[in-house]
């Protein structure tokens, strides 16, 4: 898929959001080629204490999906239908200057999960025409990024565990809280110039 089409697809998918204050959302998706950008948003740690990151993978036939980026392997893993997919191409990684603004909301019962009930959830693509939200679970002592489909009949967050797809709850869903952005002082060059 051509880069311009890929970028357009990402833009289109990420504009399909509901929330109460999206004019402040300051995050973006960078291409991932194995090197973690300085502004990448960590999702949690693996058993060795290394960071895992939130990614997006485009896989023809499976649409745009949230992924678990594993830097030491240079891959991202995701789930689609009943498959675990490992990808080294067509990857994006979530980045942003305000790490504190990324908030994980605990969901105890997936049957009560409806994206419209939670403000500013970060969209993670679509699957079978349904919105997908980015989730994370703690599984066997490590954090793994997964997904929750809006309106799906899942029994929790779907995530890759080795070569197997697992479902688990409770899980956490990723949102963006504008009130937690770092305050950046404004600077006006006109007031900084002094004359002698």
C-alpha positions in Angstrom: 0.0 0.0 0.0 1.4 3.4 -1.0 2.5 5.7 1.9 0.0 8.4 1.0 -2.9 5.9 1.1 -1.6 4.5 4.4 -1.5 8.0 5.9 -4.9 8.8 4.6 -6.3 5.5 6.1 -4.7 6.4 9.5 -6.2 9.9 9.4 -9.6 8.6 8.4 -9.7 5.9 11.1 -8.5 8.3 13.8 -11.1 11.0 13.0 -13.9 8.6 13.8 -13.9 9.4 17.5 -16.4 10.4 20.1 -15.5 12.4 23.1 -16.0 15.7 24.9 -12.8 17.7 24.2 -10.8 16.4 21.2 -9.6 19.9 20.2 -6.8 19.5 22.8 -5.7 15.9 22.0 -1.9 16.1 21.3 -0.8 12.7 20.2 0.2 11.2 16.9 1.3 8.0 15.2 4.9 7.7 13.9 6.2 5.1 11.5 8.0 2.3 13.4 11.1 0.7 11.9 12.6 -0.9 15.1 13.9 2.3 16.9 11.7 3.7 19.6 11.1 7.4 19.2 11.9 9.7 22.1 8.3 10.7 22.5 6.8 7.1 22.3 4.1 6.4 24.9 5.0 3.3 27.0 2.1 0.9 27.7 3.8 -1.1 30.5 6.7 -3.6 31.0 7.5 -7.2 30.2 9.0 -9.8 32.6 12.5 -8.4 32.1 11.4 -4.8 32.9 11.6 -3.6 29.3 8.9 -1.2 28.0 6.1 -2.3 25.7 4.5 0.3 23.5 1.1 0.9 21.8 1.2 0.4 18.1 -1.1 0.2 15.1 -0.7 -2.4 12.3 -2.2 -2.4 8.9 -2.6 -5.9 7.6 -4.4 -6.4 4.3 -7.6 -8.4 4.9 -7.6 -7.6 8.6 -7.9 -3.8 8.6 -6.2 -1.4 11.0 -5.5 -3.0 14.4 -4.0 -2.1 17.8 -0.7 -3.9 18.4 1.7 -4.8 21.2 5.1 -3.3 20.1 8.0 -5.4 21.4 11.2 -3.3 20.8 13.8 -6.0 21.6 12.3 -8.2 18.8 11.5 -5.2 16.5 8.0 -6.6 15.9 4.4 -5.8 16.8 1.8 -8.5 17.6 -1.9 -8.2 17.2 -5.0 -10.3 17.0 -7.4 -10.6 14.1 -10.4 -12.9 14.3 -8.9 -16.1 15.8 -5.3 -15.4 14.7 -2.2 -13.9 16.3 -0.4 -11.8 13.7 3.3 -10.7 14.0 4.3 -7.9 11.8 7.5 -6.0 11.0 6.0 -3.8 8.3 3.2 -1.2 8.1 3.7 -0.3 11.8 2.9 2.9 13.7 3.8 3.7 17.3 1.8 6.0 19.5 3.7 9.2 20.5 2.9 12.4 22.3 4.6 15.2 24.3 2.3 14.9 27.3 2.8 11.4 28.7 0.7 12.1 31.8 -2.4 12.9 29.6 -2.6 9.2 28.5 -4.8 7.6 31.1 -5.7 3.9 31.3 -9.3 3.3 32.6 -10.1 0.1 34.3 -13.0 -1.9 32.9 -14.3 -4.7 35.2 -17.1 -6.1 33.1 -16.8 -6.1 29.3 -20.5 -6.5 28.9 -21.0 -3.0 30.2 -18.3 -1.5 27.9 -19.6 1.1 25.4 -17.1 3.6 24.1 -19.6 6.4 24.2 -19.7 6.1 28.0 -16.0 7.0 28.4 -14.7 10.4 27.3 -11.8 10.7 24.8 -11.0 7.0 24.2 -8.1 6.7 21.7 -9.4 4.8 18.7 -7.5 1.7 17.6 -9.0 1.1 14.2 -11.9 -1.0 13.0 -12.6 -4.7 12.6 -15.6 -6.0 10.7 -16.9 -2.4 10.5 -16.8 -2.0 14.3 -14.7 0.4 16.3 -11.8 -1.0 18.2 -10.4 0.5 21.3 -6.8 0.1 22.6 -6.6 -2.0 25.8 -3.9 -3.5 28.0 -3.9 -6.4 30.4 -1.6 -7.8 33.0 -1.0 -11.4 32.0 1.6 -13.7 33.7 3.4 -10.7 35.1 3.7 -8.6 32.0 1.7 -5.9 30.4 0.3 -6.7 26.9 -1.5 -4.3 24.6 -4.8 -5.7 23.1 -8.1 -4.5 21.9 -11.8 -4.3 22.7 -14.3 -4.2 19.9 -17.3 -1.9 20.4 -20.5 -4.0 20.5 -18.6 -7.3 20.1 -19.5 -10.4 22.1 -16.0 -10.8 23.6 -15.4 -11.9 27.1 -12.7 -9.2 27.7 -9.8 -7.7 26.0 -8.4 -9.7 23.1 -4.6 -9.9 23.2 -1.7 -12.0 21.8 -0.1 -14.5 24.3 2.6 -16.2 22.3 0.9 -17.8 19.3 -2.5 -17.9 21.0 -5.3 -15.3 21.3 -6.5 -14.8 24.8 -9.4 -12.8 26.3 -9.2 -11.3 29.8 -10.9 -8.9 32.1 -10.6 -6.8 34.0 -8.6 -4.8 31.5 -7.8 -1.1 30.9 -8.7 1.0 27.9 -6.6 3.9 26.8 -8.0 7.5 26.9 -6.6 11.0 26.6 -7.2 13.5 29.5 -6.6 17.0 28.3 -6.5 18.4 31.8 -3.3 16.4 32.5 -1.3 17.9 29.7 2.0 19.5 30.8 1.8 23.2 31.0 4.1 24.7 28.4 4.9 28.4 29.1 4.1 30.6 26.2 6.9 32.7 24.7 6.4 35.8 22.7 9.6 36.9 20.9 8.3 40.5 20.7 8.4 40.9 24.4 11.9 39.2 24.7 13.6 41.8 22.5 14.9 44.8 24.4 16.4 47.9 23.0 19.4 49.7 24.4 
